Amino acid sequence: MKTWISMIAGLVIGVILSFFFLDDNSVTLMELDDSGNMIKTTSELDFNLITNRFLIIVAVSILIYSIWTLIERKGKEL
């Protein structure tokens, strides 16, 4: 149960942190015809952003799990 809660909390906190601290640098390509009318718009994924968000989420989840485990151990010692 502790694992699932720390993963969900890490996901929520990690998404919030990455939203505020990481910039989205995705590229949008627009194809125009000869008269300047837009034919097609293509958006590319920013794989660095996706990777960094994933790493932040994993790190926060591990941090929450570790802190929770330390608190439980200290509580049992007392």
N, C-alpha and C positions, 0 to 999 in steps of 0.2 A: 504494500500500500504506500509505503514511504517513497518507493521508487516512482510510482505513477504520479503522485502528488508533486514530487520534485521535478519530474519531466514536464508536467503541465504548467507549473509555476515558472519553470525555466523558459518554456515556450512563450508564455505571456510576457514575462519581463524582458526576455531577449528580443522579442519583436518590438516592444516599446522602445528599448534602448537603441536598437538598430534604426528605427524610424527617425529618432532624434539625432543620432550621431553619424549616420552614414548618408552620403549623397547619392542620389540616383543619377547615373551618367549614361542612361540608355540613349541609343542613337535611333533617330527616326529618319528614314529615307523617303523622299517624295519624288515620284516620277511624274514629269510634266510632258505634255505633248508640245508640238511646235507653236501653238498659240498661247501657251502658258497655263492651260487647264490641267488640273491634277488628275492623273490617270489612276495611280495606285500609291498607297502609303504602306510602308513596311517598318515595323518596329522590331529592333533587335534586342535580345536579352543581354543584360550586363552580368556576365558570369562571375566577375569579381565581387559584385554586390551580393549575389546569391550565396557565394562561398563564405563571405565575411559574415553575413547574417546567420548562416548555419553554424559557423564556429562560435559566434557570440551566444547563440541559443544553447549549444552544447556546453560551453564554459559556464554559463549561468546555472544550468541544470546540475552540473557536477559540483559547483560551489554550494548550491542550496542543499544537495544531498550530503556533502561533507560537513557543512555546518550543523545540519540536523543530526547527523551521526555523532558528532562531537558533543552536542548538547545532551543527547540521550546517554552517552557514556558518562559524562560528568554528573548527570542526575542519578545514575545507578551507583556511582561512587559515594555520593552523599548519603 
